[in-house]
Amino acid sequence: MAKVIQLGFLGCGNIGGGVYHLLTEMHDEILKREHIDIRIKSALVKSIAEARSDVPRDIMTEHAEDVLRDPDIDIICEFMGGEQPAASFMQKALENGKTVITANKMALALNWHKLQAAAVEHHAGLYYEASVGGVIPVIRSLTVSLNADEIDQVMGIVNGTTNYILTQMSQQGRPYADVLAEAQRLGLAEPNPTADVEGFDAAYKLSILSSIAFHTRVTYEKIHREGITCVSPDDIAFGREMGYTLKLLAIGKRNGDSIEVRVHPTFLPSNHPLARVDGSLNAIYIHGRYCQDIMLQGRGAGDKPTSSAICGDILYAARHLDTPIVPSFANTAETDPAINFTNNWTCRYFVRLDAADTPGVLGSVAGAFSGKSISIASLLQRPSSNGRATIILITHEASEQSVQEAISSLNTDLVKVESMIRVEN
Ligand SMILES: NC(=O)c1ccc[n+]([C@@H]2O[C@H](COP(=O)([O-])OP(=O)(O)OC[C@H]3O[C@@H](n4cnc5c(N)ncnc54)[C@H](OP(=O)(O)O)[C@@H]3O)[C@@H](O)[C@H]2O)c1
């Protein structure tokens, strides 16, 4: 006998519409395969008259309570976006004992401990596979498949908009503003692109990923964040000449009780698996003590891929309604006090300088770096205009603090720092 599962949607735009269509098209197949009869009972929108998806109007409502308080609804799926009221609606749903599924990284990253506490207290499930990397099954990989391992690194391209922009800048040598405007025309960037291009979206996702990977709460505030708005085509071209590809990476590393979490433009060797992930694709590289290297890649957005991940959560939740799953780490309001979050990480550095083309300049630059015990791995010098030269150097491994100090100690009469970009292996 089939198990009937009733769903309520909070939000029914791109993703709500996509989930509705997948579940409608796959209904009979799921029933046959899984013996689960999934029915969508209601969907909250702001305005039924102006609703954008082609979901039948008769299941739509403008009143959240119709979804949150309906005793027939087993699972509530949140597809509204933004922090509020999405987070408080999810909390209410969990307090009413409803299992919640969300794709909302912002609401989750900022309110996770409250949502998880409500889920545990009210014996409800909380699932969020699509909140990071769209269809890429990274949450379940970390919380189930790799749960016994000791993960020391997660590094990902988790924002398709910025990856599209950097790919176009790299392949066509075009400036940032040009490519952003094109991405907006194509619907690949929002009219207000701040969340993507300033790295906020990637930082929310890194908060979720690193909390799960490192089994401790990594709050959004701990993440060092830089976006791509200052990236120049010159940096990309010089980096490429030296064998590197530029990506906006979300990086989490754990070494004993020390954790570093950062989102910033990063050069990778052009043969690194992440360097070859182009356009709007997402990918996440994981390293662990036993599993060693893993790379997961796929569509990080779009209604169809995202709906696939969400509907996987829906079926999983439907099978586990009596024994809801809660991720196995201490996701409390406060991080374990033993953990130290460091901003003084170690990596290599790409530095581009505009220099006077006179004898002694190279020596003075080299001196500033060697004075901080930083050795230079490669160096490139090119004449530019007006008797100036461009100097690019890539350091060996050095601490963030020592590089910042070396840069501050440069003789500003001779050189001007155009950019400093971290390099990962
Ligand atoms: N789009 C993607 O590819 C993608 C991928 C992964 C994750 N996500 C996440 O999925 C979520 C939904 O994204 P989306 O692209 O589907 O957004 P969307 O197209 O803007 O849809 C949002 C829906 O929520 C409704 N809504 C928003 N605020 C509301 C409020 N205060 N009261 C009632 N209804 C409200 C909207 O109603 P109206 O239609 O009446 O405005 C609309 O139906 C977001 O958290 C996003 O980060 C999206």
Ligand as a Chemical Component Dictionary entry (heavy atoms), coordinates in Angstrom:
data_LIG
# 
_chem_comp.id                   LIG 
_chem_comp.type                 NON-POLYMER 
_chem_comp.pdbx_formal_charge   0 
_chem_comp.three_letter_code    LIG 
# 
loop_
_chem_comp_atom.comp_id 
_chem_comp_atom.atom_id 
_chem_comp_atom.alt_atom_id 
_chem_comp_atom.type_symbol 
_chem_comp_atom.charge 
_chem_comp_atom.model_Cartn_x 
_chem_comp_atom.model_Cartn_y 
_chem_comp_atom.model_Cartn_z 
_chem_comp_atom.pdbx_ordinal 
LIG N1  N1  N 0  17.164 29.803 -8.597 1  
LIG C1  C1  C 0  18.102 28.879 -8.442 2  
LIG O1  O1  O 0  18.693 28.375 -9.398 3  
LIG C2  C2  C 0  18.434 28.383 -7.048 4  
LIG C3  C3  C 0  19.404 27.389 -6.867 5  
LIG C4  C4  C 0  19.689 26.921 -5.574 6  
LIG C5  C5  C 0  19.006 27.470 -4.503 7  
LIG N2  N2  N 1  18.079 28.445 -4.712 8  
LIG C6  C6  C 0  17.359 29.006 -3.567 9  
LIG O2  O2  O 0  15.978 28.695 -3.698 10 
LIG C7  C7  C 0  15.200 29.711 -3.092 11 
LIG C8  C8  C 0  14.118 30.198 -4.074 12 
LIG O3  O3  O 0  14.732 30.723 -5.218 13 
LIG P1  P1  P 0  13.845 31.111 -6.516 14 
LIG O4  O4  O 0  14.850 31.338 -7.594 15 
LIG O5  O5  O -1 12.774 30.140 -6.723 16 
LIG O6  O6  O 0  13.207 32.514 -6.048 17 
LIG P2  P2  P 0  11.964 33.272 -6.725 18 
LIG O7  O7  O 0  11.786 32.832 -8.138 19 
LIG O8  O8  O 0  12.142 34.705 -6.430 20 
LIG O9  O9  O 0  10.693 32.732 -5.903 21 
LIG C9  C9  C 0  10.409 33.143 -4.594 22 
LIG C10 C10 C 0  8.966  32.731 -4.259 23 
LIG O10 O10 O 0  8.720  33.037 -2.881 24 
LIG C11 C11 C 0  7.582  33.879 -2.776 25 
LIG N3  N3  N 0  7.818  34.814 -1.686 26 
LIG C12 C12 C 0  8.947  35.515 -1.447 27 
LIG N4  N4  N 0  8.800  36.266 -0.333 28 
LIG C13 C13 C 0  7.555  36.021 0.119  29 
LIG C14 C14 C 0  6.810  36.486 1.243  30 
LIG N5  N5  N 0  7.315  37.382 2.091  31 
LIG N6  N6  N 0  5.543  36.005 1.411  32 
LIG C15 C15 C 0  5.036  35.115 0.553  33 
LIG N7  N7  N 0  5.690  34.630 -0.525 34 
LIG C16 C16 C 0  6.941  35.078 -0.725 35 
LIG C17 C17 C 0  7.474  34.593 -4.125 36 
LIG O11 O11 O 0  6.138  35.003 -4.320 37 
LIG P3  P3  P 0  5.741  35.930 -5.617 38 
LIG O12 O12 O 0  5.877  35.018 -6.808 39 
LIG O13 O13 O 0  4.326  36.303 -5.352 40 
LIG O14 O14 O 0  6.724  37.055 -5.610 41 
LIG C18 C18 C 0  7.895  33.458 -5.069 42 
LIG O15 O15 O 0  6.811  32.593 -5.270 43 
LIG C19 C19 C 0  16.188 30.791 -2.640 44 
LIG O16 O16 O 0  16.504 30.594 -1.290 45 
LIG C20 C20 C 0  17.420 30.513 -3.489 46 
LIG O17 O17 O 0  18.620 30.933 -2.847 47 
LIG C21 C21 C 0  17.778 28.905 -5.951 48 
# 
loop_
_chem_comp_bond.comp_id 
_chem_comp_bond.atom_id_1 
_chem_comp_bond.atom_id_2 
_chem_comp_bond.value_order 
_chem_comp_bond.pdbx_ordinal 
LIG N1  C1  SING 1  
LIG C1  O1  DOUB 2  
LIG C1  C2  SING 3  
LIG C2  C3  SING 4  
LIG C2  C21 DOUB 5  
LIG C3  C4  DOUB 6  
LIG C4  C5  SING 7  
LIG C5  N2  DOUB 8  
LIG N2  C6  SING 9  
LIG N2  C21 SING 10 
LIG C6  O2  SING 11 
LIG C6  C20 SING 12 
LIG O2  C7  SING 13 
LIG C7  C8  SING 14 
LIG C7  C19 SING 15 
LIG C8  O3  SING 16 
LIG O3  P1  SING 17 
LIG P1  O4  DOUB 18 
LIG P1  O5  SING 19 
LIG P1  O6  SING 20 
LIG O6  P2  SING 21 
LIG P2  O7  DOUB 22 
LIG P2  O8  SING 23 
LIG P2  O9  SING 24 
LIG O9  C9  SING 25 
LIG C9  C10 SING 26 
LIG C10 O10 SING 27 
LIG C10 C18 SING 28 
LIG O10 C11 SING 29 
LIG C11 N3  SING 30 
LIG C11 C17 SING 31 
LIG N3  C12 SING 32 
LIG N3  C16 SING 33 
LIG C12 N4  DOUB 34 
LIG N4  C13 SING 35 
LIG C13 C14 SING 36 
LIG C13 C16 DOUB 37 
LIG C14 N5  SING 38 
LIG C14 N6  DOUB 39 
LIG N6  C15 SING 40 
LIG C15 N7  DOUB 41 
LIG N7  C16 SING 42 
LIG C17 O11 SING 43 
LIG C17 C18 SING 44 
LIG O11 P3  SING 45 
LIG P3  O12 DOUB 46 
LIG P3  O13 SING 47 
LIG P3  O14 SING 48 
LIG C18 O15 SING 49 
LIG C19 O16 SING 50 
LIG C19 C20 SING 51 
LIG C20 O17 SING 52 
# 
